[in-house]
Amino acid sequence: MTLVKALQMIQPFKAMPYHEVAEAQLCAAALRGKRELHRAAYRIRDAFAAYEYAVTYGKRD
C-alpha cells in the first residue's frame, strides 16, 4: 500500500475531527514501512467509521 492510497482511504472522513492528525499518523507510519502503513490505514479508517456511526445513530437524550 502506498501513502497516496492510504490517504484516499480516509478521504471520505475529511470533515471529521482530528483528520489532520490522522494524515500525520499515516505519514509517520509510511516511514516505518508498508506493513505499518497498511495497519495504520485500516485502523484509522475503522475508527472514523465507528465514530461516524456513533454520532449518526447513537442514543440522543
N, C-alpha and C positions, 0 to 999 in steps of 0.2 A: 504494500500500500504506500502511496506517495502522500506527501503533505498536502498537495492540492486536493487529492481525493478525500482525505480526512477532513479538510476544511469544508468541502462540498457536503459532506455528511451532516454537518451541524448547521449548514446554511439556513434550513427552514426554521431554525430556532433563533434567528438573528435578533428578534425583538425581546428575547428572554433576558432577565438579569444575569450578569456575570458572563455574557457571551464573549467579551473581550478576554476575560481570564481564561476561558476555555480555549480560545485561539492560542493564547500564550502557552498554555499547558501542552497543546498539540505540537507547537514549535519546539518546546523543550523535549518532548517525547521523541520527536523526529531525530534529534541529536543523539539519542540513546540507541537508535536502531529501528528497523522495520517492525520487529515484533512488539516492541514497546509502543510504537506509534499505533499499531493495529489495536492493541489492547486499550490504549487511551481513547482512541476514536470511538470505539464501540461503548466503552464505559461512559463517556461524556454524552454520547447520543442517547443512551438508555436513561441517563439521569435527567436530561432535558425532557425526554418523552414522559417520564414518570411525573416530573414537576408539572408539565403541561396538563396531564391527565388529572392530577390532584387539584389544580387550580380550576379546571373546567368542570369537573364532575364531583368535586369534593363537597362535603356537607357544609351548608351555609346556615348560620344561626341568625 
